[in-house]
Amino acid sequence: MKNKGRSVGPEHFDDGDRIKAVEAGVALVNALVPYDINLDGIGVSEVCHNCTSVTYSYVIELGRLHPEDAEAIAAKLRDHTE
């Protein structure tokens, strides 16, 4: 038993790895704002340790992109770097 009769607060449910992943995802989304790039499907997911060799607890998923969307994002990034 984890807390052995002690009361807990909201911090009991905090997950530092998830918080870090969310912060990284927010930073990525905000970095893309000047390029007018919106990743609607971006999210943070817990890694299934039985089905991957990833050593992280959480990953940032960029969502599903249609080829046309990926091409549009690439074009916007190219326009800003040329």
Secondary structure, 3 states (H helix, E strand, C coil): CCCCCCCCCHHHHCCHHHHHHHHHHHHHHHHHHHHCCCCCCCEEEECCCCCCCCCCCEEEECCCCCHHHHHHHHHHHHHHHC
